[in-house]
Amino acid sequence: MKYFIGIVILLFGIYVMTDLALKTRYTRKRLSKGKNKSYKF
């Protein structure tokens, strides 16, 4: 039971990190497209 809870917490942590990373990427792309056209990112 302890192992199961640990795995669930680990997967949830990875999911949160990837979700935040994707959100920051999309926001950066939107900002770069809108305001800063000189940046290629």
N, C-alpha and C positions, 0 to 999 in steps of 0.2 A: 504493500500500500504506500509506503514511504517513497519507493522508487517511482511509482506511478505519478504521485503528486510532483515530484522533482522534475520528471519529464514534461509534465503539463506546464509547469512554471517556465522551464527552459524554452519550450516551443512558443509560449506566449511572449516571452522576452524577445526572441528572435523575430516573431511576427511584428511586434511593436517597433523594433529597430528598423526593419525593412520598410514598414509603413511610413515611418518618419523620414527615412532616406528618400523614398519615392516622392513624398509630399514636398520635401525641400528641393528635389530635382525639378519637379513640375513648376513650383513657384519661381525658381531661378530662371527656367526657360521662359516663363511668361513675362517676368520682369525684363529679361535681356531682350526679348522680342519687342516689348512695348517701349521701353525707355532707351536702353543702350543698344543701338544697332551696330556699333563698332565691334562689340564682343562677339566671338564666334561660338561661345558656349550655348 
